[in-house]
């Protein structure tokens, strides 16, 4: 009876254990120790089902349940052994490992990584060298700009130290592939270039700016050693914006001597800015006038830019005329030049304005004004001069010089129309040609041509003879 009760209890225990195991939800895989303990427990339970004495009796299960399969011992698979390091050249003690696809790819990846690392190191070194070179270039540029700025700020005329500093800057720039001419023309000093400030701060000799015509007062004693000449010698060729800026510098200081001294530099560039044609002339005349410097080089030689002499004398209160001035023009071989170039243009600065006096022949394709072929004189303002009225007299200083075809000397005295222009002793014995504006003179702006005074020379017998040489 006790044995039967024990079997029934074991039956209930197994039934309860089976239902309990069936109702347990899925859980993470057990550890190795848990699996071993479970296997031991199941084995012990299996041993307990056998009868302690007599014959074993089968355990009856309910009809609605199927007998559970015998439990199999679960053994844990030990982890694979770690690969041992085998030095090269020594035979391995374990089995030989074949080169799998993953290991081959791993080797290729490592090789590619080392290759990439080497290439990256080379690229980094090249980039570092380029950055260092760029930094050196920037440092030298900043240093040279600082030295040039100090030169134009504190320079003195004729100082050999200034030329020495400029020469040293030129050597350093040449060694590092930097163009000193671009630095001198760059507007990094208060929105202007070093050349502009060299003109504005150019020292002038003590004296009366309105002295006699033959006196170049205000001009330094030696222009060959001043800072402006040294800078210009290292800036050839000059850019067109630089030429326009130098004109403005001369206009800002009313520096007529410097304005005339700069003509060789502008003429060598063959630029029409310093000797532009009159707004009266047509396009064909403009092209002819723009090449007049080339014609002058052939006729007059290497000194052609300085062959024409223009001297300005400013009137003072003692002259009785406010705002008056006189200009003397000396034009060598004027007749040959007129017959070839058709126009001779001379610019000068007077009373804070840039003027242009031109001796020209009216071109054939002109549709208004005097008839084609007429010899005329024209007077215009150049940009950015302010507008003004004009009342002037043109005189031939010496008519005897005209017949030998060597040069023509004329003298113009100008004053505002509200004042009375009195004839001086130099013009009382000669014939004068009036040059008076009928409207206010304006410089060309925004594509609008300049207003001008145009006077034919055939209105006077003495001036009409100019065209015959």
ZADRENBA-219107 format. One record per residue (C-alpha): residue number from 1; residue in one letter; chain; x, y, z. Coordinates in nm, 2 decimals, always signed. Example, Ala and Ser with C-alpha at 12.3 -4.5 7.8 and 13.67 -1.06 7.14 Angstrom:
<rs>
R    n  res  chain    east   north      up
R    1    a      A   +1.23   -0.45   +0.78
R    2    s      A   +1.37   -0.11   +0.71
</rs>
This chain:
<rs>
R    n  res  chain    east   north      up
R    1    x      A   +0.00   +0.00   +0.00
R    2    x      A   +0.29   +0.23   +0.08
R    3    x      A   +0.45   +0.15   -0.25
R    4    x      A   +0.13   +0.23   -0.44
R    5    x      A   +0.10   +0.57   -0.26
R    6    x      A   +0.46   +0.65   -0.34
R    7    x      A   +0.41   +0.57   -0.70
R    8    x      A   +0.10   +0.79   -0.71
R    9    x      A   +0.29   +1.07   -0.55
R   10    x      A   +0.57   +1.03   -0.80
R   11    x      A   +0.32   +1.03   -1.08
R   12    x      A   +0.17   +1.35   -0.95
R   13    x      A   +0.52   +1.50   -0.91
R   14    x      A   +0.61   +1.41   -1.27
R   15    x      A   +0.27   +1.54   -1.39
R   16    x      A   +0.32   +1.86   -1.20
R   17    x      A   +0.68   +1.89   -1.33
R   18    x      A   +0.57   +1.82   -1.69
R   19    x      A   +0.30   +2.08   -1.68
R   20    x      A   +0.52   +2.32   -1.50
R   21    x      A   +0.79   +2.28   -1.77
R   22    x      A   +0.53   +2.31   -2.05
R   23    x      A   +0.40   +2.64   -1.90
R   24    x      A   +0.73   +2.80   -1.85
R   25    x      A   +0.78   +3.08   -2.11
R   26    x      A   +1.08   +3.09   -2.33
R   27    x      A   +1.38   +3.23   -2.15
R   28    x      A   +1.74   +3.29   -2.24
R   29    x      A   +1.96   +2.98   -2.28
R   30    x      A   +2.08   +2.85   -1.95
R   31    x      A   +2.43   +2.86   -1.85
R   32    x      A   +2.66   +2.55   -1.84
R   33    x      A   +2.62   +2.49   -1.47
R   34    x      A   +2.24   +2.51   -1.49
R   35    x      A   +2.23   +2.25   -1.77
R   36    x      A   +2.45   +2.01   -1.57
R   37    x      A   +2.24   +2.05   -1.26
R   38    x      A   +1.92   +1.98   -1.45
R   39    x      A   +2.06   +1.67   -1.61
R   40    x      A   +2.17   +1.53   -1.27
R   41    x      A   +1.83   +1.60   -1.12
R   42    x      A   +1.65   +1.42   -1.40
R   43    x      A   +1.88   +1.12   -1.37
R   44    x      A   +1.81   +1.10   -1.00
R   45    x      A   +1.43   +1.11   -1.05
R   46    x      A   +1.46   +0.84   -1.31
R   47    x      A   +1.63   +0.62   -1.06
R   48    x      A   +1.37   +0.69   -0.80
R   49    x      A   +1.09   +0.56   -1.02
R   50    x      A   +1.22   +0.20   -0.99
R   51    x      A   +1.07   +0.00   -0.70
R   52    x      A   +1.29   -0.05   -0.40
R   53    x      A   +1.18   -0.41   -0.37
R   54    x      A   +0.99   -0.66   -0.60
R   55    x      A   +0.91   -0.61   -0.96
R   56    x      A   +0.89   -0.27   -1.12
R   57    x      A   +0.55   -0.15   -1.21
R   58    x      A   +0.48   +0.08   -1.50
R   59    x      A   +0.36   +0.43   -1.43
R   60    x      A   +0.03   +0.49   -1.57
R   61    x      A   -0.03   +0.82   -1.73
R   62    x      A   -0.37   +0.98   -1.80
R   63    x      A   -0.52   +0.90   -2.14
R   64    x      A   -0.50   +1.26   -2.26
R   65    x      A   -0.12   +1.28   -2.21
R   66    x      A   +0.15   +1.11   -2.40
R   67    x      A   +0.45   +0.97   -2.23
R   68    x      A   +0.75   +1.21   -2.23
R   69    x      A   +1.05   +1.09   -2.42
R   70    x      A   +1.34   +0.98   -2.20
R   71    x      A   +1.56   +1.27   -2.10
R   72    x      A   +1.89   +1.29   -2.28
R   73    x      A   +2.19   +1.42   -2.10
R   74    x      A   +2.29   +1.77   -2.23
R   75    x      A   +2.65   +1.84   -2.26
R   76    x      A   +2.79   +2.18   -2.31
R   77    x      A   +3.03   +2.24   -2.60
R   78    x      A   +3.35   +2.39   -2.48
R   79    x      A   +3.46   +2.71   -2.66
R   80    x      A   +3.72   +2.68   -2.94
R   81    x      A   +4.08   +2.71   -2.82
R   82    x      A   +4.24   +3.05   -2.88
R   83    x      A   +4.49   +3.05   -3.17
R   84    x      A   +4.84   +3.05   -3.04
R   85    x      A   +5.11   +3.27   -3.18
R   86    x      A   +5.37   +3.08   -3.39
R   87    x      A   +5.68   +3.27   -3.47
R   88    x      A   +5.78   +3.28   -3.83
R   89    x      A   +6.03   +3.02   -3.93
R   90    x      A   +5.93   +2.77   -3.67
R   91    x      A   +5.69   +2.48   -3.74
R   92    x      A   +5.36   +2.49   -3.56
R   93    x      A   +5.29   +2.22   -3.30
R   94    x      A   +4.92   +2.22   -3.37
R   95    x      A   +4.73   +2.15   -3.69
R   96    x      A   +4.80   +2.38   -3.99
R   97    x      A   +4.53   +2.64   -4.04
R   98    x      A   +4.42   +2.70   -4.39
R   99    x      A   +4.40   +3.05   -4.53
R  100    x      A   +4.03   +3.11   -4.54
R  101    x      A   +3.85   +3.38   -4.74
R  102    x      A   +3.80   +3.60   -4.44
R  103    x      A   +4.16   +3.58   -4.33
R  104    x      A   +4.28   +3.66   -4.69
R  105    x      A   +4.04   +3.95   -4.70
R  106    x      A   +4.17   +4.06   -4.36
R  107    x      A   +4.53   +4.05   -4.48
R  108    x      A   +4.43   +4.25   -4.79
R  109    x      A   +4.25   +4.50   -4.57
R  110    x      A   +4.55   +4.54   -4.35
R  111    x      A   +4.78   +4.58   -4.65
R  112    x      A   +4.54   +4.84   -4.80
R  113    x      A   +4.52   +5.02   -4.46
R  114    x      A   +4.90   +5.04   -4.44
R  115    x      A   +4.91   +5.16   -4.80
R  116    x      A   +4.65   +5.41   -4.73
R  117    x      A   +4.82   +5.52   -4.41
R  118    x      A   +5.15   +5.57   -4.60
R  119    x      A   +4.97   +5.76   -4.88
R  120    x      A   +4.79   +5.97   -4.62
R  121    x      A   +5.12   +6.04   -4.44
R  122    x      A   +5.27   +6.15   -4.77
R  123    x      A   +4.97   +6.37   -4.86
R  124    x      A   +4.98   +6.52   -4.51
R  125    x      A   +5.35   +6.60   -4.55
R  126    x      A   +5.28   +6.76   -4.89
R  127    x      A   +4.99   +6.96   -4.75
R  128    x      A   +5.20   +7.07   -4.45
R  129    x      A   +5.48   +7.19   -4.69
R  130    x      A   +5.23   +7.37   -4.91
R  131    x      A   +5.07   +7.54   -4.60
R  132    x      A   +5.42   +7.64   -4.48
R  133    x      A   +5.50   +7.78   -4.82
R  134    x      A   +5.18   +7.97   -4.84
R  135    x      A   +5.24   +8.11   -4.49
R  136    x      A   +5.59   +8.22   -4.58
R  137    x      A   +5.46   +8.39   -4.89
R  138    x      A   +5.19   +8.57   -4.69
R  139    x      A   +5.45   +8.68   -4.42
R  140    x      A   +5.69   +8.82   -4.68
R  141    x      A   +5.41   +9.00   -4.86
R  142    x      A   +5.29   +9.16   -4.53
R  143    x      A   +5.65   +9.26   -4.44
R  144    x      A   +5.72   +9.42   -4.78
R  145    x      A   +5.39   +9.61   -4.77
R  146    x      A   +5.49   +9.75   -4.42
R  147    x      A   +5.83   +9.86   -4.55
R  148    x      A   +5.68  +10.03   -4.85
R  149    x      A   +5.42  +10.20   -4.63
R  150    x      A   +5.70  +10.34   -4.41
R  151    x      A   +5.89  +10.47   -4.71
R  152    x      A   +5.60  +10.68   -4.84
R  153    x      A   +5.52  +10.80   -4.49
R  154    x      A   +5.87  +10.91   -4.39
R  155    x      A   +6.07  +10.94   -4.70
R  156    x      A   +6.28  +11.24   -4.80
R  157    x      A   +6.38  +11.35   -5.15
R  158    x      A   +6.72  +11.22   -5.27
R  159    x      A   +6.76  +10.98   -4.98
R  160    x      A   +6.98  +10.69   -5.08
R  161    x      A   +6.84  +10.49   -4.79
R  162    x      A   +6.49  +10.48   -4.94
R  163    x      A   +6.63  +10.34   -5.27
R  164    x      A   +6.83  +10.09   -5.07
R  165    x      A   +6.53   +9.96   -4.89
R  166    x      A   +6.33   +9.94   -5.21
R  167    x      A   +6.62   +9.74   -5.37
R  168    x      A   +6.62   +9.50   -5.08
R  169    x      A   +6.24   +9.45   -5.11
R  170    x      A   +6.29   +9.38   -5.48
R  171    x      A   +6.55   +9.11   -5.41
R  172    x      A   +6.33   +8.94   -5.15
R  173    x      A   +6.02   +8.95   -5.37
R  174    x      A   +6.22   +8.80   -5.66
R  175    x      A   +6.35   +8.52   -5.45
R  176    x      A   +5.99   +8.42   -5.34
R  177    x      A   +5.82   +8.48   -5.68
R  178    x      A   +5.64   +8.79   -5.56
R  179    x      A   +5.60   +9.09   -5.80
R  180    x      A   +5.71   +9.41   -5.64
R  181    x      A   +5.54   +9.61   -5.92
R  182    x      A   +5.20   +9.47   -5.81
R  183    x      A   +5.26   +9.57   -5.45
R  184    x      A   +5.36   +9.92   -5.55
R  185    x      A   +5.04   +9.95   -5.76
R  186    x      A   +4.81   +9.78   -5.51
R  187    x      A   +4.58  +10.02   -5.32
R  188    x      A   +4.66   +9.89   -4.97
R  189    x      A   +4.75  +10.23   -4.81
R  190    x      A   +4.42  +10.41   -4.72
R  191    x      A   +4.26  +10.30   -5.05
R  192    x      A   +4.55  +10.43   -5.26
R  193    x      A   +4.87  +10.29   -5.40
R  194    x      A   +5.22  +10.37   -5.28
R  195    x      A   +5.28  +10.56   -5.61
R  196    x      A   +4.99  +10.78   -5.53
R  197    x      A   +5.12  +10.87   -5.19
R  198    x      A   +5.47  +10.92   -5.33
R  199    x      A   +5.33  +11.20   -5.55
R  200    x      A   +5.11  +11.35   -5.29
R  201    x      A   +5.39  +11.36   -5.03
R  202    x      A   +5.66  +11.45   -5.27
R  203    x      A   +5.87  +11.73   -5.12
R  204    x      A   +5.89  +12.05   -5.32
R  205    x      A   +6.15  +12.32   -5.32
R  206    x      A   +6.10  +12.64   -5.14
R  207    x      A   +5.98  +12.91   -5.38
R  208    x      A   +5.69  +13.09   -5.54
R  209    x      A   +5.46  +12.86   -5.72
R  210    x      A   +5.36  +13.14   -5.95
R  211    x      A   +5.70  +13.25   -6.05
R  212    x      A   +5.81  +13.33   -6.41
R  213    x      A   +5.73  +13.08   -6.69
R  214    x      A   +6.09  +12.97   -6.73
R  215    x      A   +6.12  +12.89   -6.36
R  216    x      A   +6.02  +12.54   -6.27
R  217    x      A   +5.96  +12.63   -5.91
R  218    x      A   +5.83  +12.36   -5.69
R  219    x      A   +6.04  +12.10   -5.88
R  220    x      A   +6.30  +11.91   -5.66
R  221    x      A   +6.67  +11.98   -5.75
R  222    x      A   +6.74  +11.62   -5.84
R  223    x      A   +6.45  +11.41   -5.97
R  224    x      A   +6.67  +11.11   -6.07
R  225    x      A   +6.72  +11.00   -5.70
R  226    x      A   +6.38  +11.07   -5.55
R  227    x      A   +6.15  +10.79   -5.43
R  228    x      A   +5.89  +10.84   -5.70
R  229    x      A   +6.15  +10.78   -5.98
R  230    x      A   +6.28  +10.47   -5.79
R  231    x      A   +5.93  +10.33   -5.76
R  232    x      A   +5.83  +10.40   -6.12
R  233    x      A   +6.15  +10.23   -6.25
R  234    x      A   +6.02   +9.90   -6.09
R  235    x      A   +5.66   +9.94   -6.20
R  236    x      A   +5.69   +9.91   -6.58
R  237    x      A   +5.45   +9.85   -6.73
R  238    x      A   +5.19  +10.06   -6.54
R  239    x      A   +4.84   +9.93   -6.53
R  240    x      A   +4.56  +10.16   -6.67
R  241    x      A   +4.40  +10.21   -6.33
R  242    x      A   +4.74  +10.31   -6.19
R  243    x      A   +4.78  +10.57   -6.47
R  244    x      A   +4.44  +10.72   -6.38
R  245    x      A   +4.53  +10.73   -6.02
R  246    x      A   +4.86  +10.91   -6.08
R  247    x      A   +4.67  +11.17   -6.28
R  248    x      A   +4.45  +11.22   -5.98
R  249    x      A   +4.75  +11.25   -5.75
R  250    x      A   +4.89  +11.53   -5.96
R  251    x      A   +4.56  +11.70   -5.97
R  252    x      A   +4.51  +11.68   -5.59
R  253    x      A   +4.83  +11.87   -5.54
R  254    x      A   +4.82  +12.08   -5.86
R  255    x      A   +5.16  +11.94   -5.93
R  256    x      A   +5.22  +12.05   -6.30
R  257    x      A   +5.60  +11.97   -6.30
R  258    x      A   +5.54  +11.61   -6.19
R  259    x      A   +5.24  +11.58   -6.43
R  260    x      A   +5.47  +11.67   -6.72
R  261    x      A   +5.76  +11.45   -6.58
R  262    x      A   +5.54  +11.14   -6.59
R  263    x      A   +5.48  +11.17   -6.96
R  264    x      A   +5.76  +10.93   -7.05
R  265    x      A   +5.62  +10.65   -6.84
R  266    x      A   +5.27  +10.69   -6.99
R  267    x      A   +5.40  +10.73   -7.34
R  268    x      A   +5.60  +10.41   -7.32
R  269    x      A   +5.28  +10.22   -7.25
R  270    x      A   +5.11  +10.35   -7.56
R  271    x      A   +4.80  +10.45   -7.36
R  272    x      A   +4.55  +10.70   -7.49
R  273    x      A   +4.47  +10.82   -7.14
R  274    x      A   +4.74  +11.08   -7.12
R  275    x      A   +4.69  +11.20   -7.48
R  276    x      A   +4.33  +11.11   -7.56
R  277    x      A   +4.18  +11.26   -7.87
R  278    x      A   +3.93  +11.54   -7.85
R  279    x      A   +3.57  +11.45   -7.81
R  280    x      A   +3.50  +11.64   -8.13
R  281    x      A   +3.69  +11.40   -8.34
R  282    x      A   +3.54  +11.08   -8.49
R  283    x      A   +3.65  +10.73   -8.42
R  284    x      A   +3.90  +10.73   -8.71
R  285    x      A   +4.06  +11.04   -8.56
R  286    x      A   +4.07  +10.88   -8.22
R  287    x      A   +4.26  +10.58   -8.36
R  288    x      A   +4.50  +10.82   -8.53
R  289    x      A   +4.56  +11.03   -8.23
R  290    x      A   +4.62  +10.73   -8.00
R  291    x      A   +4.92  +10.63   -8.21
R  292    x      A   +5.07  +10.98   -8.22
R  293    x      A   +5.33  +10.88   -7.96
R  294    x      A   +5.46  +10.61   -8.20
R  295    x      A   +5.48  +10.87   -8.48
R  296    x      A   +5.67  +11.11   -8.25
R  297    x      A   +5.92  +10.84   -8.16
R  298    x      A   +6.00  +10.80   -8.53
R  299    x      A   +6.02  +11.17   -8.60
R  300    x      A   +6.17  +11.30   -8.28
R  301    x      A   +6.37  +11.00   -8.15
R  302    x      A   +6.38  +10.85   -7.80
R  303    x      A   +6.32  +11.18   -7.63
R  304    x      A   +5.99  +11.24   -7.80
R  305    x      A   +5.77  +11.23   -7.48
R  306    x      A   +5.97  +11.53   -7.34
R  307    x      A   +6.01  +11.71   -7.67
R  308    x      A   +5.69  +11.92   -7.62
R  309    x      A   +5.74  +12.17   -7.34
R  310    x      A   +5.44  +12.29   -7.14
R  311    x      A   +5.50  +12.56   -6.87
R  312    x      A   +5.22  +12.70   -6.66
R  313    x      A   +5.23  +13.03   -6.48
R  314    x      A   +4.95  +13.10   -6.23
R  315    x      A   +4.83  +13.46   -6.19
R  316    x      A   +4.81  +13.62   -5.85
R  317    x      A   +4.62  +13.91   -5.70
R  318    x      A   +4.90  +14.15   -5.82
R  319    x      A   +4.81  +14.07   -6.18
R  320    x      A   +4.47  +14.21   -6.13
R  321    x      A   +4.29  +13.89   -6.24
R  322    x      A   +4.17  +13.63   -5.99
R  323    x      A   +4.19  +13.27   -6.12
R  324    x      A   +4.39  +13.36   -6.43
R  325    x      A   +4.68  +13.16   -6.57
R  326    x      A   +4.90  +13.15   -6.87
R  327    x      A   +5.05  +12.85   -7.05
R  328    x      A   +5.34  +12.84   -7.29
R  329    x      A   +5.36  +12.56   -7.55
R  330    x      A   +5.67  +12.47   -7.75
R  331    x      A   +5.60  +12.21   -8.02
R  332    x      A   +5.90  +12.08   -8.22
R  333    x      A   +5.85  +11.98   -8.59
R  334    x      A   +5.48  +12.06   -8.55
R  335    x      A   +5.41  +12.07   -8.93
R  336    x      A   +5.54  +11.71   -9.00
R  337    x      A   +5.36  +11.58   -8.70
R  338    x      A   +5.03  +11.74   -8.80
R  339    x      A   +5.05  +11.61   -9.15
R  340    x      A   +5.11  +11.25   -9.03
R  341    x      A   +4.92  +11.23   -8.70
R  342    x      A   +4.65  +11.49   -8.78
R  343    x      A   +4.65  +11.60   -8.41
R  344    x      A   +4.89  +11.71   -8.14
R  345    x      A   +4.75  +11.70   -7.79
R  346    x      A   +4.91  +11.87   -7.49
R  347    x      A   +4.77  +11.83   -7.13
R  348    x      A   +4.85  +12.04   -6.83
R  349    x      A   +4.72  +12.12   -6.48
R  350    x      A   +4.61  +12.47   -6.39
R  351    x      A   +4.36  +12.59   -6.12
R  352    x      A   +4.28  +12.24   -5.99
R  353    x      A   +4.18  +12.12   -6.34
R  354    x      A   +4.33  +11.90   -6.61
R  355    x      A   +4.32  +12.09   -6.94
R  356    x      A   +4.38  +11.96   -7.29
R  357    x      A   +4.50  +12.19   -7.57
R  358    x      A   +4.50  +12.03   -7.91
R  359    x      A   +4.61  +12.14   -8.25
R  360    x      A   +4.42  +11.93   -8.50
R  361    x      A   +4.29  +11.89   -8.86
R  362    x      A   +3.92  +11.83   -8.90
R  363    x      A   +3.87  +11.47   -9.03
R  364    x      A   +3.68  +11.40   -9.35
R  365    x      A   +3.40  +11.20   -9.18
R  366    x      A   +3.30  +11.47   -8.94
R  367    x      A   +2.93  +11.56   -8.98
R  368    x      A   +2.93  +11.89   -8.79
R  369    x      A   +3.16  +12.19   -8.72
R  370    x      A   +3.42  +12.34   -8.95
R  371    x      A   +3.47  +12.18   -9.30
R  372    x      A   +3.70  +11.88   -9.32
R  373    x      A   +4.07  +11.97   -9.35
R  374    x      A   +4.04  +12.29   -9.15
R  375    x      A   +4.32  +12.35   -8.90
R  376    x      A   +4.18  +12.43   -8.56
R  377    x      A   +4.27  +12.46   -8.20
R  378    x      A   +4.06  +12.30   -7.93
R  379    x      A   +4.05  +12.34   -7.55
R  380    x      A   +3.87  +12.09   -7.33
R  381    x      A   +3.86  +11.97   -6.97
R  382    x      A   +3.96  +11.62   -6.87
R  383    x      A   +3.80  +11.40   -6.61
R  384    x      A   +3.75  +11.46   -6.31
R  385    x      A   +3.79  +11.84   -6.35
R  386    x      A   +3.50  +12.05   -6.22
R  387    x      A   +3.31  +12.27   -6.48
R  388    x      A   +3.41  +12.62   -6.56
R  389    x      A   +3.38  +12.91   -6.80
R  390    x      A   +3.67  +13.02   -7.01
R  391    x      A   +3.79  +13.34   -7.17
R  392    x      A   +4.14  +13.31   -7.32
R  393    x      A   +4.37  +13.46   -7.59
R  394    x      A   +4.61  +13.25   -7.80
R  395    x      A   +4.92  +13.42   -7.94
R  396    x      A   +5.22  +13.33   -8.15
R  397    x      A   +5.52  +13.42   -7.94
R  398    x      A   +5.75  +13.45   -8.24
R  399    x      A   +5.63  +13.43   -8.59
R  400    x      A   +5.98  +13.39   -8.73
R  401    x      A   +6.02  +13.05   -8.58
R  402    x      A   +5.73  +12.91   -8.78
R  403    x      A   +5.88  +12.95   -9.12
R  404    x      A   +6.18  +12.72   -9.05
R  405    x      A   +5.96  +12.43   -8.95
R  406    x      A   +6.17  +12.38   -8.64
R  407    x      A   +5.91  +12.46   -8.37
R  408    x      A   +5.60  +12.66   -8.30
R  409    x      A   +5.57  +12.87   -7.98
R  410    x      A   +5.23  +12.98   -7.86
R  411    x      A   +5.12  +13.14   -7.54
R  412    x      A   +4.77  +13.13   -7.40
R  413    x      A   +4.64  +13.35   -7.13
R  414    x      A   +4.31  +13.24   -6.97
R  415    x      A   +4.08  +13.39   -6.71
R  416    x      A   +3.72  +13.36   -6.60
R  417    x      A   +3.48  +13.55   -6.82
R  418    x      A   +3.37  +13.77   -6.54
R  419    x      A   +3.72  +13.92   -6.52
R  420    x      A   +3.90  +14.14   -6.77
R  421    x      A   +4.20  +13.98   -6.94
R  422    x      A   +4.47  +14.24   -7.00
R  423    x      A   +4.73  +14.19   -7.26
R  424    x      A   +5.08  +14.17   -7.14
R  425    x      A   +5.39  +14.30   -7.31
R  426    x      A   +5.46  +13.96   -7.46
R  427    x      A   +5.13  +13.96   -7.65
R  428    x      A   +5.08  +14.33   -7.74
R  429    x      A   +5.30  +14.31   -8.05
R  430    x      A   +5.16  +13.99   -8.18
R  431    x      A   +4.82  +13.88   -8.32
R  432    x      A   +4.60  +13.70   -8.08
R  433    x      A   +4.32  +13.46   -8.14
R  434    x      A   +4.03  +13.47   -7.89
R  435    x      A   +3.92  +13.14   -7.73
R  436    x      A   +3.60  +13.19   -7.54
R  437    x      A   +3.34  +12.94   -7.43
R  438    x      A   +2.98  +13.00   -7.53
R  439    x      A   +2.87  +12.76   -7.26
R  440    x      A   +3.02  +12.62   -6.95
R  441    x      A   +3.30  +12.37   -7.01
R  442    x      A   +3.24  +12.02   -6.86
R  443    x      A   +3.47  +11.72   -6.85
R  444    x      A   +3.35  +11.39   -7.01
R  445    x      A   +3.15  +11.18   -6.76
R  446    x      A   +2.95  +10.85   -6.78
R  447    x      A   +3.00  +10.83   -7.16
R  448    x      A   +2.89  +11.18   -7.22
R  449    x      A   +3.15  +11.37   -7.43
R  450    x      A   +3.31  +11.68   -7.30
R  451    x      A   +3.20  +12.03   -7.40
R  452    x      A   +3.48  +12.22   -7.57
R  453    x      A   +3.59  +12.53   -7.74
R  454    x      A   +3.68  +12.48   -8.11
R  455    x      A   +3.83  +12.77   -8.30
R  456    x      A   +3.95  +12.76   -8.67
R  457    x      A   +4.29  +12.91   -8.74
R  458    x      A   +4.19  +13.05   -9.08
R  459    x      A   +4.01  +13.34   -8.90
R  460    x      A   +4.34  +13.52   -8.87
R  461    x      A   +4.59  +13.57   -9.15
R  462    x      A   +4.88  +13.51   -8.91
R  463    x      A   +4.74  +13.19   -8.77
R  464    x      A   +4.63  +13.07   -9.11
R  465    x      A   +4.99  +13.06   -9.22
R  466    x      A   +5.06  +12.79   -8.96
R  467    x      A   +4.92  +12.52   -9.18
R  468    x      A   +5.18  +12.60   -9.45
R  469    x      A   +5.48  +12.54   -9.23
</rs>
